[in-house]
Amino acid sequence: MVKHDKRARSHSAPSSASIGHETMVGTHAAKRFQKMNGPPKGEPWTWISREMMESEAWSKLTLVARRVIDRILIEHMAQGGNENGRLIVTYDDFEKYGIRRQSIPKAIGLAVTLGLIDVTARGKRSAGTSRRPSMYALTWLPRHDWTPPSNRWKSTTPCRTIEGRCNSAPRENGRNPSAPGAKTHPEMSNNAPGIRCENAPRGKNFDLDQEGSQSWSA
């Protein structure tokens, strides 16, 4: 019986060698999974934090404004992540990505107002060599000149359902966008004639059209 007990104990108590083997196998599996779950090798990639996606600013994005950010992200990755703040995306680029041209300034304006992008250089329309496109920056990433991310989306007060004015709309090559006949979006209005954007300077009326895109007029 004593020998039987010893054998039973030997089966129930693994040796230090077997424990080490299991640890090595577990570590190897963890590294393998981490590699599988990481960014694809040889492919450009970027990141978006859970905090930002759960933020009120992100939740206020319209579909068109989100597509604007996606197109700027594509340009960011195309430049190897080194040109944030000097990202050139033209209206033609946005249109090729599936955004209606007349919706572009409204969507950019909202993304700027919510603190997710910055327009670092305003475009200028010209028939000569002085013509230049607008440049953009993603606010949660560092800039090309090593400027830390501003993360304006954390402190930006999203648009509230009260009457007010807002001025974040960028221009297409120097022109002011306008949207006659725009209406207030039903999901962001409590019978209010407009939407107040606390963080934006004064200057232009801010409304939402029937498709959920922002409209800006003088």
C-alpha positions in Angstrom: 0.0 0.0 0.0 2.9 2.3 0.7 4.4 1.8 -2.7 1.0 2.3 -4.3 0.6 5.6 -2.4 4.1 6.7 -3.7 3.1 5.9 -7.2 -0.1 7.8 -6.8 1.8 10.8 -5.5 4.3 10.7 -8.3 1.4 10.8 -10.9 -0.4 13.7 -9.2 2.7 15.8 -8.6 4.3 16.9 -11.9 8.0 17.3 -12.0 9.7 20.7 -12.4 10.8 19.6 -15.9 7.2 19.1 -17.0 6.2 22.4 -15.5 8.9 24.2 -17.3 7.8 22.5 -20.6 4.2 23.6 -20.1 5.4 27.1 -19.4 7.5 27.2 -22.6 4.6 25.8 -24.6 2.2 28.5 -23.1 4.7 31.3 -23.7 5.2 30.1 -27.3 1.5 30.0 -27.9 1.1 33.5 -26.4 3.8 34.9 -28.7 2.3 33.1 -31.7 -1.2 34.6 -30.9 0.3 38.0 -30.3 2.0 37.8 -33.7 -1.3 36.7 -35.4 -3.2 39.4 -33.7 -0.7 42.1 -34.5 -0.6 44.4 -37.6 0.1 42.7 -40.9 3.8 42.5 -41.8 4.8 44.8 -44.6 1.4 46.6 -44.6 0.9 50.2 -43.4 -1.4 50.5 -40.4 -2.6 52.9 -37.8 -4.5 52.8 -34.5 -7.6 54.1 -32.9 -8.1 53.8 -29.2 -11.2 52.4 -27.5 -11.4 55.6 -25.4 -11.7 57.7 -28.5 -14.3 55.4 -30.2 -16.4 55.5 -27.0 -16.1 59.3 -26.7 -19.0 61.6 -27.2 -17.1 63.4 -30.0 -16.7 60.1 -32.0 -20.4 59.2 -31.4 -21.5 62.6 -32.9 -19.8 61.9 -36.3 -22.0 61.5 -39.2 -21.3 58.7 -41.8 -19.9 61.3 -44.2 -17.6 62.8 -41.6 -16.4 59.4 -40.6 -15.6 58.7 -44.3 -13.6 62.0 -44.4 -11.5 60.8 -41.4 -11.1 57.4 -43.0 -9.7 59.0 -46.2 -7.3 61.1 -44.3 -6.2 58.0 -42.4 -5.5 56.3 -45.7 -3.3 59.2 -46.8 -1.6 59.1 -43.4 -0.7 55.4 -43.9 0.3 56.0 -47.5 2.9 58.5 -46.2 4.3 55.9 -43.7 2.8 57.8 -40.7 5.4 60.5 -41.1 3.4 63.4 -42.6 0.6 64.1 -40.1 -0.1 67.8 -40.3 1.0 67.8 -44.0 -1.5 65.3 -45.3 -2.9 66.4 -48.6 -6.3 65.1 -49.5 -8.0 67.0 -52.3 -11.8 67.3 -52.9 -11.2 65.0 -55.9 -9.7 62.4 -53.5 -12.7 62.6 -51.2 -15.0 62.3 -54.2 -13.2 59.2 -55.5 -13.6 57.7 -52.1 -17.4 57.9 -52.5 -18.2 61.2 -50.8 -20.5 63.6 -52.7 -18.6 66.8 -53.5 -21.3 69.1 -52.0 -21.1 67.1 -48.7 -17.3 67.4 -48.3 -17.0 70.8 -46.6 -19.9 70.0 -44.2 -18.3 66.7 -43.2 -14.8 68.3 -42.7 -16.4 71.1 -40.7 -17.9 68.6 -38.3 -14.7 66.6 -37.9 -12.8 69.8 -37.1 -15.5 71.0 -34.7 -15.5 67.7 -32.8 -11.7 68.0 -32.5 -10.8 64.9 -34.5 -8.9 66.6 -37.3 -7.2 69.9 -37.9 -7.0 71.8 -41.2 -3.4 72.9 -41.0 -3.3 74.8 -44.3 -6.3 76.2 -46.2 -6.5 75.5 -49.9 -6.2 78.3 -52.4 -8.0 78.2 -55.8 -6.0 79.6 -58.7 -5.6 79.0 -62.4 -1.8 79.5 -62.1 1.0 78.0 -60.1 -0.2 79.6 -56.8 -3.0 77.0 -56.5 -2.6 74.8 -53.4 -4.6 72.1 -51.7 -5.6 72.0 -48.1 -3.6 70.0 -45.6 -4.8 68.0 -42.6 -3.7 66.6 -39.3 -5.2 63.8 -37.2 -5.4 65.1 -33.6 -4.7 61.9 -31.8 -1.4 61.3 -33.5 1.9 63.2 -33.3 2.7 65.5 -36.1 5.5 65.4 -38.6 7.5 68.0 -36.7 7.3 65.9 -33.5 4.5 68.1 -32.0 2.6 65.9 -29.5 -1.0 65.0 -30.3 -3.5 67.6 -29.2 -6.3 65.2 -28.6 -8.8 68.0 -28.9 -11.6 65.5 -29.1 -11.2 65.0 -25.3 -11.9 68.6 -24.4 -14.2 69.6 -27.3 -17.8 70.2 -26.3 -19.9 68.5 -28.9 -22.7 70.3 -30.5 -25.6 71.0 -28.2 -29.2 71.2 -29.2 -29.6 75.0 -28.7 -29.6 77.8 -31.2 -26.2 79.2 -32.0 -23.4 79.8 -34.5 -20.4 77.8 -35.5 -17.4 78.3 -37.8 -15.2 75.4 -38.6 -16.1 74.8 -42.3 -13.0 74.7 -44.5 -13.1 76.0 -47.9 -12.5 74.2 -51.2 -9.5 76.0 -52.6 -10.5 79.2 -50.9 -14.2 79.2 -51.5 -16.9 79.4 -48.8 -19.3 76.4 -48.9 -22.9 77.1 -48.6 -26.0 75.0 -48.4 -29.3 76.8 -49.1 -32.4 75.2 -47.7 -30.6 73.1 -45.1 -32.7 71.7 -42.3 -32.0 70.8 -38.7 -31.3 67.1 -38.2 -34.1 65.5 -36.2 -31.9 63.3 -34.0 -29.8 66.2 -32.7 -32.6 68.8 -32.2 -35.2 69.3 -29.6 -37.3 71.6 -31.7 -34.3 74.0 -31.7 -33.6 76.1 -34.8 -29.9 75.3 -34.8 -27.0 73.6 -33.0 -24.5 75.4 -30.8 -20.9 74.4 -31.0 -19.2 75.7 -27.8 -15.6 75.3 -29.1 -16.0 77.0 -32.4 -15.4 80.7 -33.2 -18.2 82.8 -34.4 -19.0 83.5 -38.0 -21.3 81.1 -39.7 -24.6 79.4 -39.2 -24.3 75.6 -38.4 -27.1 73.3 -39.3 -27.6 69.7 -40.4 -29.3 68.6 -43.6 -31.7 65.8 -44.0 -28.9 63.3 -44.6 -27.2 64.2 -41.4 -24.4 66.3 -43.0 -23.6 69.7 -41.7 -24.3 72.8 -43.7 -22.6 76.1 -43.3 -23.7 79.5 -44.6 -22.6 83.1 -44.0 
